[in-house]
């Protein structure tokens, strides 16, 4: 299999699994087993970790191959590499979109998995039970339940919107959602393109490609700070309030789909900031190289 194609598939899998994480929050609130929900999801996230471990070396080898090809063919390689990276980012969008469609089904199955684990109390036995032919057959019949779940969500959310609220509360609620939505778009855009922009910067500076690649933390660090200060505390507070009964489960459901949609837009935003982020890493790499010459 072509390496770029394999990287593209792995990227789609990574973003699919990461997007399904938004459904875990709602499952935890729905079942009142939030800690168990997060713990069980760590098993699923191991697949994304393995995919990420394979993806990065494969993409790095593509960059190395172009660097060793020589100057004349290398110019063409840069153009081809840029197209490949944009294809990889597009795969991130595809994986996110598929996850958005699977989220209702995932929530239903994950809710039942949480209750099943609560009865069994053993992870290995739980895995064997889920993988049994009878259980897999039941999963196929859950698609109809997932569609009903979506219709129920749509009805409940429209019904809640009819409840009389003060103008101040409505305005505050919309502003809060808009800030959370826009911030998540930016965070996902930065996180999606972080490593890819650093690799491309390394291709632009073959002599300092190791430094440029390691500087991906500069790009991703911005996303981490924004998420830690502006997204995670807000979503955690809303989740806690739902568990305490201060907020309805429908608000958590709405928050889930809002974050999923903002994540999808964030992957498209990554296409826009891919080259600027690569130029930023390139500039910082050259600056560090000049500083090292002084000492």
C-alpha positions as CSV (number, residue, x, y, z in Angstrom):
1,X,0.0,0.0,0.0
2,X,1.2,3.5,-0.8
3,X,2.6,5.2,2.2
4,X,0.6,8.4,1.8
5,X,-2.6,6.4,1.4
6,X,-1.8,4.5,4.6
7,X,-1.1,7.8,6.4
8,X,-4.4,9.1,5.1
9,X,-6.4,6.1,6.4
10,X,-4.6,6.3,9.8
11,X,-5.4,10.0,10.1
12,X,-9.1,9.3,9.4
13,X,-9.1,6.6,12.1
14,X,-7.4,8.9,14.6
15,X,-9.9,11.7,14.1
16,X,-12.8,9.4,14.0
17,X,-11.9,8.0,17.4
18,X,-11.1,11.4,18.9
19,X,-14.4,12.8,17.7
20,X,-16.4,9.9,19.3
21,X,-14.9,11.1,22.6
22,X,-17.5,13.9,22.6
23,X,-20.2,11.2,22.9
24,X,-18.5,9.7,26.0
25,X,-19.4,12.8,28.0
26,X,-23.1,12.4,27.2
27,X,-23.0,8.7,27.9
28,X,-21.5,9.4,31.3
29,X,-24.2,11.9,32.2
30,X,-27.0,9.7,30.8
31,X,-25.8,6.6,32.8
32,X,-24.5,8.6,35.8
33,X,-21.3,6.7,35.4
34,X,-19.0,9.4,34.2
35,X,-15.7,8.0,35.6
36,X,-16.5,4.6,34.2
37,X,-17.3,6.1,30.8
38,X,-14.0,7.9,30.6
39,X,-12.1,4.8,31.8
40,X,-13.7,2.5,29.2
41,X,-13.0,5.0,26.5
42,X,-9.3,4.8,27.2
43,X,-9.4,1.3,25.8
44,X,-10.8,2.6,22.5
45,X,-8.3,5.5,22.4
46,X,-5.5,3.0,22.4
47,X,-6.3,2.4,18.8
48,X,-5.8,6.0,18.0
49,X,-2.5,6.0,19.9
50,X,-1.3,3.0,17.8
51,X,-2.4,4.6,14.6
52,X,-0.5,7.8,15.6
53,X,2.6,5.8,16.4
54,X,2.6,4.4,12.9
55,X,1.5,7.5,11.1
56,X,4.3,9.9,12.1
57,X,7.3,7.7,11.0
58,X,5.6,7.0,7.7
59,X,5.1,10.6,6.9
60,X,8.6,11.5,8.1
61,X,10.0,8.9,5.7
62,X,8.2,10.6,2.8
63,X,9.9,13.8,3.7
64,X,13.3,12.1,4.0
65,X,12.9,10.5,0.6
66,X,12.3,13.8,-1.0
67,X,15.3,15.4,0.7
68,X,17.6,12.7,-0.6
69,X,16.3,13.0,-4.1
70,X,18.4,16.0,-5.1
71,X,17.7,19.7,-5.7
72,X,16.0,19.6,-9.1
73,X,13.6,16.8,-8.3
74,X,13.2,18.2,-4.7
75,X,11.4,21.3,-5.9
76,X,8.8,19.2,-7.5
77,X,8.7,17.0,-4.4
78,X,7.8,20.1,-2.3
79,X,4.7,20.7,-4.4
80,X,3.8,17.1,-4.3
81,X,4.3,17.0,-0.5
82,X,2.0,20.0,0.0
83,X,-0.7,18.2,-2.0
84,X,-0.2,15.1,0.1
85,X,-0.5,16.9,3.4
86,X,-3.6,18.7,2.3
87,X,-5.1,15.3,1.4
88,X,-4.2,14.1,4.9
89,X,-6.0,17.0,6.4
90,X,-8.9,16.3,4.2
91,X,-8.9,12.7,5.6
92,X,-9.1,14.3,9.1
93,X,-12.3,16.0,7.9
94,X,-13.6,12.8,6.5
95,X,-12.9,10.8,9.7
96,X,-14.7,13.6,11.8
97,X,-17.7,13.6,9.5
98,X,-18.1,9.8,9.7
99,X,-17.8,10.0,13.5
100,X,-20.5,12.6,13.6
101,X,-22.9,10.2,11.7
102,X,-21.9,7.3,14.1
103,X,-22.2,9.3,17.3
104,X,-25.9,8.4,18.0
105,X,-25.2,4.7,17.5
106,X,-22.0,5.0,19.5
107,X,-23.8,6.6,22.4
108,X,-26.4,3.9,22.5
109,X,-23.9,1.1,22.4
110,X,-21.5,2.8,24.9
111,X,-24.4,3.3,27.4
112,X,-25.1,-0.4,27.2
113,X,-21.4,-1.2,27.5
114,X,-21.2,0.8,30.7
115,X,-24.1,-1.0,32.3
116,X,-22.7,-4.3,31.1
117,X,-19.4,-3.6,32.7
118,X,-21.2,-2.6,35.9
119,X,-22.7,-6.1,36.0
120,X,-19.6,-8.0,34.9
121,X,-16.9,-6.0,36.7
122,X,-14.1,-7.5,34.5
123,X,-12.7,-5.8,31.4
124,X,-11.4,-9.0,29.7
125,X,-14.8,-10.7,30.2
126,X,-16.5,-7.6,28.9
127,X,-14.4,-7.6,25.7
128,X,-15.1,-11.3,25.1
129,X,-18.9,-10.7,25.6
130,X,-19.0,-7.8,23.2
131,X,-17.1,-9.7,20.5
132,X,-19.5,-12.7,20.7
133,X,-21.5,-13.4,17.5
134,X,-24.8,-12.8,19.3
135,X,-23.7,-9.4,20.6
136,X,-22.4,-8.3,17.2
137,X,-25.7,-9.3,15.6
138,X,-27.5,-7.0,18.0
139,X,-25.2,-4.1,17.1
140,X,-26.5,-4.3,13.5
141,X,-30.1,-3.8,14.8
142,X,-29.1,-0.7,16.8
143,X,-29.0,1.6,13.7
144,X,-32.8,2.0,13.9
145,X,-32.6,3.0,17.5
146,X,-29.9,5.5,16.7
147,X,-32.1,7.1,14.1
148,X,-35.0,7.4,16.6
149,X,-32.4,8.8,19.1
150,X,-31.6,11.6,16.6
151,X,-35.3,12.4,16.1
152,X,-35.9,12.5,19.8
153,X,-33.0,14.9,20.3
154,X,-34.3,17.2,17.6
155,X,-37.8,17.2,19.1
156,X,-36.6,17.8,22.7
157,X,-34.3,20.6,21.7
158,X,-37.0,22.4,19.7
159,X,-39.4,21.9,22.6
160,X,-36.9,23.4,25.1
161,X,-36.3,26.4,22.8
162,X,-40.1,27.3,23.2
163,X,-39.7,27.7,26.9
164,X,-40.0,31.3,28.0
165,X,-36.6,32.8,29.0
166,X,-35.5,36.3,29.8
167,X,-33.7,38.2,27.0
168,X,-30.6,38.4,29.2
169,X,-30.4,34.7,29.7
170,X,-30.9,33.9,26.0
171,X,-28.3,36.4,25.0
172,X,-25.8,35.1,27.6
173,X,-26.4,31.5,26.6
174,X,-25.9,32.2,22.9
175,X,-22.7,34.3,23.5
176,X,-21.3,31.5,25.6
177,X,-22.0,28.9,23.0
178,X,-20.6,31.0,20.2
179,X,-17.4,31.6,22.1
180,X,-17.0,27.9,22.8
181,X,-17.8,27.0,19.2
182,X,-15.3,29.5,17.7
183,X,-12.6,28.6,20.2
184,X,-12.9,24.9,19.5
185,X,-12.7,25.6,15.7
186,X,-9.4,27.4,16.3
187,X,-8.0,24.7,18.7
188,X,-8.9,21.8,16.4
189,X,-7.5,23.7,13.4
190,X,-4.1,24.3,15.1
191,X,-4.0,20.8,16.6
192,X,-4.8,19.1,13.2
193,X,-2.0,21.0,11.3
194,X,0.6,21.2,14.1
195,X,2.8,18.2,13.2
196,X,2.1,18.4,9.5
197,X,3.2,22.0,9.3
198,X,6.3,21.2,11.3
199,X,7.2,18.4,8.9
200,X,6.6,20.6,5.9
201,X,8.8,23.3,7.5
202,X,11.5,20.6,7.9
203,X,11.2,19.9,4.1
204,X,11.6,23.6,3.4
205,X,14.8,23.6,5.6
206,X,16.5,20.2,4.9
207,X,19.6,21.2,6.9
208,X,17.5,21.9,10.0
209,X,14.6,19.4,9.5
210,X,15.1,17.8,12.9
211,X,14.8,21.1,14.7
212,X,11.8,22.1,12.7
213,X,10.0,18.8,13.3
214,X,10.6,19.1,17.1
215,X,9.2,22.6,17.0
216,X,5.7,21.2,16.3
217,X,5.2,21.7,20.0
218,X,5.1,25.5,19.4
219,X,2.1,25.1,17.2
220,X,0.4,22.5,19.3
221,X,1.2,24.4,22.5
222,X,-1.1,27.2,21.4
223,X,-3.9,24.7,21.0
224,X,-3.2,23.1,24.4
225,X,-3.3,26.5,26.2
226,X,-6.5,27.6,24.5
227,X,-8.2,24.2,25.3
228,X,-7.0,24.2,28.9
229,X,-8.2,27.8,29.6
230,X,-11.3,28.3,27.4
231,X,-12.8,24.9,26.5
232,X,-12.1,22.2,29.1
233,X,-13.2,24.1,32.2
234,X,-16.4,25.2,30.5
235,X,-17.4,21.8,29.3
236,X,-16.5,20.2,32.6
237,X,-18.7,22.7,34.5
238,X,-21.6,22.0,32.2
239,X,-21.2,18.3,32.6
240,X,-21.0,18.5,36.4
241,X,-24.2,20.7,36.4
242,X,-26.0,18.1,34.3
243,X,-25.0,15.3,36.7
244,X,-26.2,17.4,39.6
245,X,-29.5,18.1,37.9
246,X,-28.9,21.8,37.4
247,X,-28.9,21.3,33.6
248,X,-30.9,18.9,31.5
249,X,-29.4,16.0,29.6
250,X,-30.6,17.6,26.4
251,X,-28.1,20.5,27.0
252,X,-25.3,18.0,27.1
253,X,-26.6,16.4,23.9
254,X,-26.6,19.8,22.3
255,X,-23.1,20.5,23.6
256,X,-21.9,17.2,22.1
257,X,-23.1,18.0,18.6
258,X,-22.0,21.6,18.9
259,X,-18.4,20.4,19.7
260,X,-18.5,17.8,16.9
261,X,-19.6,20.3,14.3
262,X,-17.0,22.8,15.5
263,X,-14.4,20.1,15.2
264,X,-15.4,19.4,11.6
265,X,-15.1,23.1,10.8
266,X,-11.7,23.1,12.6
267,X,-10.3,20.5,10.2
268,X,-11.3,22.8,7.3
269,X,-9.7,25.7,9.2
270,X,-6.5,23.6,9.3
271,X,-6.3,23.8,5.5
272,X,-6.2,27.6,5.8
273,X,-3.5,27.8,8.4
274,X,-1.3,25.0,7.2
275,X,1.1,27.1,5.3
276,X,1.2,30.1,7.8
277,X,1.9,27.6,10.6
278,X,4.7,26.0,8.5
279,X,6.2,29.5,7.9
280,X,6.1,30.2,11.6
281,X,8.0,27.0,12.4
282,X,10.5,27.8,9.6
283,X,11.0,31.3,11.0
284,X,11.6,30.1,14.6
285,X,13.9,27.4,13.3
286,X,16.1,29.9,11.4
287,X,16.1,32.2,14.5
288,X,17.3,29.3,16.7
289,X,20.0,28.5,14.1
290,X,21.2,32.1,14.2
291,X,21.3,32.1,18.0
292,X,23.3,28.8,18.0
293,X,25.9,30.4,15.7
294,X,26.4,33.2,18.2
295,X,27.4,30.7,20.9
